[in-house]
Amino acid sequence: MISKKAIEQIYKQYNKLPESPDCLDIILLFEGADPSHGIEIDGNDIIINSVEPWSPFNKIPLDRVYGIIDFEETVGIVLHSSIIFLSKRSNEVNVHLKQLEPTFMDRVKSMFDFEA
């Protein structure tokens, strides 16, 4: 299990897209993640066949991937607001969704939102 603090650090470290998808460690998806994930590269997309086809995490444009990271038990695909964790031992997939901070206007609005 990856700690909340480690996940926050990942988002800070991978806060910009690489210069090119060629800079990503794509080979890690094939060598690190369990083969049952059925990872494919189709043109400019990563397809994760262990994720349901209707899921937004089934087909990911390479030019939207911020990084690919090796962990002890998983391989992580870092996106702007989420991290997809692919198990190294099974076809298990976990997704972390980044909780977005409220904007200044959201905070101001919430100060005046109250129920009568």
TIVO-2410 file (N, C-alpha, C; in nm, 3 decimals):
# residues 116
REC num residu      c1      c2      c3 atome chaine
REC   1      M   0.085  -0.119   0.000     N      A
REC   1      M   0.000   0.000   0.000    CA      A
REC   1      M   0.088   0.124   0.000     C      A
REC   2      I   0.054   0.216  -0.082     N      A
REC   2      I   0.131   0.340  -0.095    CA      A
REC   2      I   0.064   0.446  -0.008     C      A
REC   3      S   0.142   0.514   0.072     N      A
REC   3      S   0.087   0.610   0.167    CA      A
REC   3      S   0.034   0.735   0.098     C      A
REC   4      K  -0.052   0.803   0.170     N      A
REC   4      K  -0.109   0.929   0.120    CA      A
REC   4      K   0.003   1.031   0.094     C      A
REC   5      K   0.099   1.034   0.183     N      A
REC   5      K   0.212   1.127   0.169    CA      A
REC   5      K   0.293   1.096   0.042     C      A
REC   6      A   0.314   0.967   0.014     N      A
REC   6      A   0.388   0.927  -0.106    CA      A
REC   6      A   0.311   0.967  -0.232     C      A
REC   7      I   0.180   0.950  -0.228     N      A
REC   7      I   0.097   0.988  -0.343    CA      A
REC   7      I   0.103   1.138  -0.365     C      A
REC   8      E   0.095   1.217  -0.259     N      A
REC   8      E   0.107   1.363  -0.272    CA      A
REC   8      E   0.241   1.401  -0.334     C      A
REC   9      Q   0.347   1.331  -0.293     N      A
REC   9      Q   0.481   1.357  -0.347    CA      A
REC   9      Q   0.487   1.323  -0.496     C      A
REC  10      I   0.421   1.217  -0.536     N      A
REC  10      I   0.418   1.179  -0.678    CA      A
REC  10      I   0.354   1.290  -0.761     C      A
REC  11      Y   0.240   1.342  -0.715     N      A
REC  11      Y   0.173   1.450  -0.788    CA      A
REC  11      Y   0.262   1.574  -0.797     C      A
REC  12      K   0.338   1.602  -0.691     N      A
REC  12      K   0.429   1.717  -0.694    CA      A
REC  12      K   0.545   1.693  -0.789     C      A
REC  13      Q   0.601   1.573  -0.786     N      A
REC  13      Q   0.716   1.541  -0.870    CA      A
REC  13      Q   0.678   1.534  -1.018     C      A
REC  14      Y   0.561   1.481  -1.047     N      A
REC  14      Y   0.516   1.465  -1.186    CA      A
REC  14      Y   0.406   1.567  -1.216     C      A
REC  15      N   0.441   1.694  -1.203     N      A
REC  15      N   0.341   1.799  -1.225    CA      A
REC  15      N   0.345   1.858  -1.365     C      A
REC  16      K   0.436   1.809  -1.449     N      A
REC  16      K   0.445   1.856  -1.588    CA      A
REC  16      K   0.456   1.736  -1.681     C      A
REC  17      L   0.397   1.750  -1.798     N      A
REC  17      L   0.410   1.645  -1.899    CA      A
REC  17      L   0.554   1.639  -1.947     C      A
REC  18      P   0.602   1.520  -1.983     N      A
REC  18      P   0.737   1.512  -2.039    CA      A
REC  18      P   0.742   1.582  -2.175     C      A
REC  19      E   0.862   1.613  -2.221     N      A
REC  19      E   0.878   1.679  -2.350    CA      A
REC  19      E   0.812   1.599  -2.462     C      A
REC  20      S   0.818   1.467  -2.449     N      A
REC  20      S   0.763   1.379  -2.551    CA      A
REC  20      S   0.726   1.247  -2.485     C      A
REC  21      P   0.626   1.176  -2.540     N      A
REC  21      P   0.596   1.042  -2.486    CA      A
REC  21      P   0.715   0.947  -2.495     C      A
REC  22      D   0.812   0.977  -2.582     N      A
REC  22      D   0.932   0.895  -2.592    CA      A
REC  22      D   1.015   0.899  -2.463     C      A
REC  23      C   0.995   1.002  -2.381     N      A
REC  23      C   1.069   1.016  -2.255    CA      A
REC  23      C   1.012   0.927  -2.144     C      A
REC  24      L   0.895   0.869  -2.167     N      A
REC  24      L   0.832   0.782  -2.067    CA      A
REC  24      L   0.898   0.645  -2.066     C      A
REC  25      D   0.898   0.581  -1.950     N      A
REC  25      D   0.953   0.447  -1.935    CA      A
REC  25      D   0.846   0.343  -1.971     C      A
REC  26      I   0.804   0.343  -2.096     N      A
REC  26      I   0.694   0.257  -2.141    CA      A
REC  26      I   0.727   0.109  -2.125     C      A
REC  27      I   0.853   0.074  -2.142     N      A
REC  27      I   0.892  -0.067  -2.130    CA      A
REC  27      I   0.858  -0.123  -1.992     C      A
REC  28      L   0.853  -0.036  -1.891     N      A
REC  28      L   0.817  -0.078  -1.755    CA      A
REC  28      L   0.676  -0.138  -1.749     C      A
REC  29      L   0.587  -0.089  -1.834     N      A
REC  29      L   0.452  -0.144  -1.838    CA      A
REC  29      L   0.453  -0.291  -1.881     C      A
REC  30      F   0.543  -0.325  -1.972     N      A
REC  30      F   0.548  -0.461  -2.024    CA      A
REC  30      F   0.635  -0.553  -1.938     C      A
REC  31      E   0.740  -0.499  -1.879     N      A
REC  31      E   0.831  -0.580  -1.798    CA      A
REC  31      E   0.792  -0.584  -1.651     C      A
REC  32      G   0.725  -0.480  -1.602     N      A
REC  32      G   0.693  -0.471  -1.460    CA      A
REC  32      G   0.553  -0.519  -1.425     C      A
REC  33      A   0.454  -0.474  -1.501     N      A
REC  33      A   0.315  -0.511  -1.472    CA      A
REC  33      A   0.290  -0.656  -1.511     C      A
REC  34      D   0.200  -0.721  -1.439     N      A
REC  34      D   0.165  -0.860  -1.469    CA      A
REC  34      D   0.113  -0.870  -1.613     C      A
REC  35      P   0.153  -0.973  -1.686     N      A
REC  35      P   0.108  -0.990  -1.825    CA      A
REC  35      P  -0.044  -0.999  -1.840     C      A
REC  36      S  -0.115  -1.039  -1.734     N      A
REC  36      S  -0.260  -1.052  -1.742    CA      A
REC  36      S  -0.331  -0.917  -1.760     C      A
REC  37      H  -0.258  -0.806  -1.745     N      A
REC  37      H  -0.318  -0.675  -1.772    CA      A
REC  37      H  -0.341  -0.655  -1.921     C      A
REC  38      G  -0.268  -0.729  -2.003     N      A
REC  38      G  -0.286  -0.719  -2.148    CA      A
REC  38      G  -0.258  -0.580  -2.201     C      A
REC  39      I  -0.149  -0.520  -2.156     N      A
REC  39      I  -0.112  -0.385  -2.199    CA      A
REC  39      I  -0.081  -0.385  -2.348     C      A
REC  40      E  -0.135  -0.287  -2.419     N      A
REC  40      E  -0.108  -0.269  -2.561    CA      A
REC  40      E  -0.079  -0.122  -2.588     C      A
REC  41      I   0.002  -0.097  -2.689     N      A
REC  41      I   0.021   0.039  -2.739    CA      A
REC  41      I  -0.043   0.042  -2.877     C      A
REC  42      D  -0.143   0.127  -2.892     N      A
REC  42      D  -0.215   0.138  -3.020    CA      A
REC  42      D  -0.202   0.281  -3.068     C      A
REC  43      G  -0.104   0.305  -3.156     N      A
REC  43      G  -0.078   0.442  -3.202    CA      A
REC  43      G  -0.030   0.526  -3.087     C      A
REC  44      N  -0.110   0.624  -3.047     N      A
REC  44      N  -0.075   0.715  -2.939    CA      A
REC  44      N  -0.148   0.682  -2.808     C      A
REC  45      D  -0.199   0.559  -2.796     N      A
REC  45      D  -0.277   0.522  -2.678    CA      A
REC  45      D  -0.219   0.401  -2.608     C      A
REC  46      I  -0.229   0.403  -2.474     N      A
REC  46      I  -0.202   0.284  -2.393    CA      A
REC  46      I  -0.338   0.221  -2.368     C      A
REC  47      I  -0.350   0.093  -2.398     N      A
REC  47      I  -0.474   0.021  -2.371    CA      A
REC  47      I  -0.445  -0.080  -2.260     C      A
REC  48      I  -0.527  -0.073  -2.155     N      A
REC  48      I  -0.514  -0.164  -2.042    CA      A
REC  48      I  -0.634  -0.258  -2.047     C      A
REC  49      N  -0.613  -0.378  -2.096     N      A
REC  49      N  -0.723  -0.472  -2.116    CA      A
REC  49      N  -0.778  -0.531  -1.988     C      A
REC  50      S  -0.709  -0.515  -1.875     N      A
REC  50      S  -0.763  -0.562  -1.747    CA      A
REC  50      S  -0.861  -0.462  -1.688     C      A
REC  51      V  -0.879  -0.349  -1.756     N      A
REC  51      V  -0.977  -0.248  -1.716    CA      A
REC  51      V  -1.094  -0.258  -1.814     C      A
REC  52      E  -1.214  -0.251  -1.762     N      A
REC  52      E  -1.334  -0.262  -1.846    CA      A
REC  52      E  -1.330  -0.161  -1.961     C      A
REC  53      P  -1.375  -0.200  -2.080     N      A
REC  53      P  -1.371  -0.110  -2.197    CA      A
REC  53      P  -1.448   0.020  -2.179     C      A
REC  54      W  -1.551   0.022  -2.094     N      A
REC  54      W  -1.629   0.143  -2.073    CA      A
REC  54      W  -1.561   0.242  -1.979     C      A
REC  55      S  -1.457   0.198  -1.910     N      A
REC  55      S  -1.388   0.283  -1.813    CA      A
REC  55      S  -1.300   0.387  -1.883     C      A
REC  56      P  -1.292   0.506  -1.828     N      A
REC  56      P  -1.201   0.606  -1.886    CA      A
REC  56      P  -1.054   0.569  -1.870     C      A
REC  57      F  -1.025   0.467  -1.789     N      A
REC  57      F  -0.887   0.424  -1.766    CA      A
REC  57      F  -0.847   0.305  -1.853     C      A
REC  58      N  -0.936   0.265  -1.944     N      A
REC  58      N  -0.904   0.155  -2.036    CA      A
REC  58      N  -0.810   0.200  -2.148     C      A
REC  59      K  -0.831   0.317  -2.201     N      A
REC  59      K  -0.753   0.369  -2.313    CA      A
REC  59      K  -0.704   0.510  -2.277     C      A
REC  60      I  -0.572   0.524  -2.267     N      A
REC  60      I  -0.514   0.650  -2.221    CA      A
REC  60      I  -0.420   0.706  -2.327     C      A
REC  61      P  -0.442   0.830  -2.372     N      A
REC  61      P  -0.349   0.890  -2.468    CA      A
REC  61      P  -0.210   0.906  -2.405     C      A
REC  62      L  -0.108   0.861  -2.475     N      A
REC  62      L   0.030   0.872  -2.425    CA      A
REC  62      L   0.069   1.016  -2.396     C      A
REC  63      D   0.016   1.110  -2.474     N      A
REC  63      D   0.055   1.249  -2.454    CA      A
REC  63      D  -0.014   1.312  -2.332     C      A
REC  64      R  -0.093   1.234  -2.258     N      A
REC  64      R  -0.154   1.280  -2.132    CA      A
REC  64      R  -0.091   1.213  -2.010     C      A
REC  65      V   0.010   1.127  -2.034     N      A
REC  65      V   0.076   1.055  -1.924    CA      A
REC  65      V   0.194   1.138  -1.874     C      A
REC  66      Y   0.196   1.166  -1.745     N      A
REC  66      Y   0.301   1.246  -1.683    CA      A
REC  66      Y   0.422   1.162  -1.645     C      A
REC  67      G   0.400   1.034  -1.616     N      A
REC  67      G   0.511   0.947  -1.580    CA      A
REC  67      G   0.465   0.804  -1.559     C      A
REC  68      I   0.561   0.713  -1.566     N      A
REC  68      I   0.537   0.572  -1.537    CA      A
REC  68      I   0.640   0.533  -1.432     C      A
REC  69      I   0.592   0.484  -1.317     N      A
REC  69      I   0.678   0.463  -1.202    CA      A
REC  69      I   0.673   0.317  -1.156     C      A
REC  70      D   0.788   0.267  -1.114     N      A
REC  70      D   0.799   0.133  -1.059    CA      A
REC  70      D   0.790   0.139  -0.907     C      A
REC  71      F   0.699   0.061  -0.850     N      A
REC  71      F   0.687   0.046  -0.706    CA      A
REC  71      F   0.715  -0.100  -0.671     C      A
REC  72      E   0.719  -0.130  -0.544     N      A
REC  72      E   0.750  -0.266  -0.501    CA      A
REC  72      E   0.650  -0.368  -0.556     C      A
REC  73      E   0.522  -0.339  -0.545     N      A
REC  73      E   0.419  -0.435  -0.586    CA      A
REC  73      E   0.337  -0.391  -0.705     C      A
REC  74      T   0.358  -0.268  -0.752     N      A
REC  74      T   0.277  -0.216  -0.863    CA      A
REC  74      T   0.362  -0.133  -0.958     C      A
REC  75      V   0.301  -0.103  -1.071     N      A
REC  75      V   0.355  -0.005  -1.166    CA      A
REC  75      V   0.250   0.105  -1.174     C      A
REC  76      G   0.292   0.230  -1.161     N      A
REC  76      G   0.199   0.341  -1.161    CA      A
REC  76      G   0.205   0.421  -1.290     C      A
REC  77      I   0.089   0.456  -1.341     N      A
REC  77      I   0.078   0.546  -1.456    CA      A
REC  77      I   0.021   0.676  -1.402     C      A
REC  78      V   0.103   0.782  -1.405     N      A
REC  78      V   0.064   0.910  -1.345    CA      A
REC  78      V   0.000   0.998  -1.451     C      A
REC  79      L  -0.122   1.042  -1.422     N      A
REC  79      L  -0.195   1.137  -1.506    CA      A
REC  79      L  -0.210   1.267  -1.427     C      A
REC  80      H  -0.272   1.367  -1.485     N      A
REC  80      H  -0.286   1.496  -1.417    CA      A
REC  80      H  -0.354   1.484  -1.282     C      A
REC  81      S  -0.467   1.415  -1.277     N      A
REC  81      S  -0.546   1.409  -1.155    CA      A
REC  81      S  -0.573   1.268  -1.107     C      A
REC  82      S  -0.493   1.173  -1.153     N      A
REC  82      S  -0.512   1.035  -1.108    CA      A
REC  82      S  -0.384   0.955  -1.131     C      A
REC  83      I  -0.376   0.844  -1.059     N      A
REC  83      I  -0.266   0.749  -1.076    CA      A
REC  83      I  -0.330   0.612  -1.089     C      A
REC  84      I  -0.292   0.539  -1.194     N      A
REC  84      I  -0.340   0.404  -1.215    CA      A
REC  84      I  -0.231   0.310  -1.165     C      A
REC  85      F  -0.265   0.224  -1.071     N      A
REC  85      F  -0.170   0.127  -1.016    CA      A
REC  85      F  -0.201  -0.010  -1.072     C      A
REC  86      L  -0.107  -0.069  -1.144     N      A
REC  86      L  -0.121  -0.202  -1.203    CA      A
REC  86      L  -0.038  -0.300  -1.121     C      A
REC  87      S  -0.101  -0.405  -1.070     N      A
REC  87      S  -0.031  -0.504  -0.989    CA      A
REC  87      S   0.075  -0.577  -1.070     C      A
REC  88      K   0.183  -0.613  -1.003     N      A
REC  88      K   0.289  -0.692  -1.065    CA      A
REC  88      K   0.261  -0.841  -1.053     C      A
REC  89      R   0.159  -0.880  -0.972     N      A
REC  89      R   0.134  -1.022  -0.944    CA      A
REC  89      R  -0.001  -1.072  -0.992     C      A
REC  90      S  -0.088  -0.983  -1.033     N      A
REC  90      S  -0.222  -1.022  -1.079    CA      A
REC  90      S  -0.276  -0.914  -1.172     C      A
REC  91      N  -0.400  -0.931  -1.216     N      A
REC  91      N  -0.459  -0.830  -1.303    CA      A
REC  91      N  -0.534  -0.723  -1.223     C      A
REC  92      E  -0.502  -0.710  -1.096     N      A
REC  92      E  -0.566  -0.610  -1.010    CA      A
REC  92      E  -0.522  -0.470  -1.051     C      A
REC  93      V  -0.620  -0.380  -1.058     N      A
REC  93      V  -0.596  -0.241  -1.093    CA      A
REC  93      V  -0.659  -0.153  -0.985     C      A
REC  94      N  -0.584  -0.055  -0.937     N      A
REC  94      N  -0.636   0.043  -0.842    CA      A
REC  94      N  -0.610   0.181  -0.899     C      A
REC  95      V  -0.704   0.270  -0.875     N      A
REC  95      V  -0.690   0.407  -0.926    CA      A
REC  95      V  -0.703   0.503  -0.809     C      A
REC  96      H  -0.607   0.596  -0.801     N      A
REC  96      H  -0.617   0.704  -0.703    CA      A
REC  96      H  -0.664   0.828  -0.777     C      A
REC  97      L  -0.772   0.889  -0.730     N      A
REC  97      L  -0.822   1.013  -0.788    CA      A
REC  97      L  -0.782   1.128  -0.697     C      A
REC  98      K  -0.713   1.223  -0.755     N      A
REC  98      K  -0.667   1.338  -0.679    CA      A
REC  98      K  -0.785   1.426  -0.642     C      A
REC  99      Q  -0.792   1.460  -0.515     N      A
REC  99      Q  -0.897   1.550  -0.471    CA      A
REC  99      Q  -0.853   1.692  -0.504     C      A
REC 100      L  -0.930   1.758  -0.588     N      A
REC 100      L  -0.894   1.893  -0.629    CA      A
REC 100      L  -0.929   1.992  -0.518     C      A
REC 101      E  -0.839   2.086  -0.499     N      A
REC 101      E  -0.861   2.190  -0.398    CA      A
REC 101      E  -0.966   2.289  -0.449     C      A
REC 102      P  -1.050   2.339  -0.361     N      A
REC 102      P  -1.148   2.438  -0.406    CA      A
REC 102      P  -1.078   2.568  -0.448     C      A
REC 103      T  -1.133   2.631  -0.549     N      A
REC 103      T  -1.078   2.759  -0.595    CA      A
REC 103      T  -1.115   2.869  -0.496     C      A
REC 104      F  -1.054   2.983  -0.512     N      A
REC 104      F  -1.086   3.098  -0.428    CA      A
REC 104      F  -1.235   3.130  -0.436     C      A
REC 105      M  -1.290   3.129  -0.558     N      A
REC 105      M  -1.432   3.160  -0.575    CA      A
REC 105      M  -1.520   3.054  -0.509     C      A
REC 106      D  -1.479   2.929  -0.513     N      A
REC 106      D  -1.554   2.823  -0.445    CA      A
REC 106      D  -1.560   2.849  -0.295     C      A
REC 107      R  -1.447   2.891  -0.238     N      A
REC 107      R  -1.443   2.918  -0.094    CA      A
REC 107      R  -1.529   3.038  -0.058     C      A
REC 108      V  -1.524   3.142  -0.140     N      A
REC 108      V  -1.607   3.262  -0.114    CA      A
REC 108      V  -1.754   3.225  -0.122     C      A
REC 109      K  -1.788   3.149  -0.226     N      A
REC 109      K  -1.928   3.109  -0.244    CA      A
REC 109      K  -1.976   3.026  -0.127     C      A
REC 110      S  -1.891   2.936  -0.077     N      A
REC 110      S  -1.933   2.849   0.034    CA      A
REC 110      S  -1.956   2.929   0.162     C      A
REC 111      M  -1.891   3.044   0.175     N      A
REC 111      M  -1.912   3.128   0.293    CA      A
REC 111      M  -2.054   3.184   0.296     C      A
REC 112      F  -2.113   3.199   0.176     N      A
REC 112      F  -2.245   3.260   0.168    CA      A
REC 112      F  -2.355   3.156   0.145     C      A
REC 113      D  -2.315   3.031   0.123     N      A
REC 113      D  -2.414   2.923   0.108    CA      A
REC 113      D  -2.450   2.872   0.246     C      A
REC 114      F  -2.574   2.890   0.281     N      A
REC 114      F  -2.623   2.833   0.405    CA      A
REC 114      F  -2.770   2.806   0.388     C      A
REC 115      E  -2.815   2.713   0.466     N      A
REC 115      E  -2.955   2.673   0.457    CA      A
REC 115      E  -3.033   2.753   0.560     C      A
REC 116      A  -3.148   2.798   0.517     N      A
REC 116      A  -3.233   2.878   0.606    CA      A
REC 116      A  -3.315   2.792   0.697     C      A
***
